[in-house]
Amino acid sequence: MTRVHNFSAGPAALPEPVLRQAAAEMLDWRGSGMGVMEMSHRGPEFMGIHAEAQALLRSLMGIPPHYKTLFMQGGALAENAILPLNLLNGRRRGRASADYIDTGIWSQKSIAEARRYGVVNVAASAADNGYTRVPDRASWRLDPDADYVHICSNETIGGLEYATEPDVGAGADGPPLVADMSSSILSRPVDVSRYGCIYGGAQKNIGPAGLTIVIVREDLIGHAQPATPTAFDYRVVADNDSMFNTPPTWAIYIAGLVFQWIQAQGGVAAMAERNAAKAALLYGALDASGLYTVPVAPGHRSRMNVVFRLRDERLDAPFLKGAQERGLSQLKGHRSVGGMRASIYNAMPIEGVQALVDWLREFERVHG
Ligand code: PMP
């Protein structure tokens, strides 16, 4: 068996020890005589797996007690609707509206979906700078009466990431900050108390597709729009401990193993250090070259999704072919933007990034 260095943006590489443990437990989970996929979600075995995964996530992220951790389904795109259905309700000032910050394709999708459920004000847009930097906080035109302020913490396609959590005055009775963290969750410490809600699909830093994580402050729950599907009402999901309907049991089990793995690595702070080193190595090599360019400005670059281009598009195919031959897989950029993208989530070891840097240099020696 040969495993490649997998740079997929998601579903993405998982830590090898997690896959090995899952393989070992596939047919018989700890003497139960059945695999996790075959268990009732209400049986004691799975209830234990579920509770442990919840507890580990809470401890890894330091989630305060007055936040609920919901394990849902539908991915971040469904959450783009579920969130406004639950939180875009005019509860703060009697006028339902929300502020959104546009930093790229994923926030634009969030904006378009939320518009189906209420008034959306685009308070700032990176369109003004060609999506090369997160709009300066001072330029945001925030509505003090908004139900919430929505950001995408890391734009998986454009490679733009918030270097720090923006201050929207949420602590002082301001609108709560809401973040789509699909592609950066657990990659660095986050002060959860600065957010009203954090959500994301699991298939990058957490586990298999099919699980959506929602972390939401308790006081924001319970005011859903009347048309909200019951299974997507945060109140119902929370009251039923994420078991109102059958949860994605296999994905939750793998997520729990990934949480254990992160803990064994030293927790989220240790992951952040490793991720910073990986990103510095890769961006350093790209910046030092005459063949590759990085469209995103320093200080705004994603530590998870490194987006770059070759000077001449005609070199894309030979670059990708040579990469594949060296076991460097899934480097092609998103179909909507082209170029290259190296996703280097938690599970990507620095050796994989070094192998990519070696190939970047070798290719430049021939084609530079
Ligand atoms: N938001 C972000 C930041 C993403 O990276 C993705 C998936 N790549 C999505 C939303 C959509 O997620 P899903 O496919 O799980 O609905």
Boltz pocket constraint, residues with backbone or C-beta under 6 A from the ligand:
constraints:
  - pocket:
      binder: B
      contacts: [[A, 9], [A, 10], [A, 74], [A, 75], [A, 76], [A, 77], [A, 78], [A, 106], [A, 152], [A, 154], [A, 155], [A, 156], [A, 157], [A, 180], [A, 181], [A, 182], [A, 183], [A, 201], [A, 202]]
      max_distance: 6.0
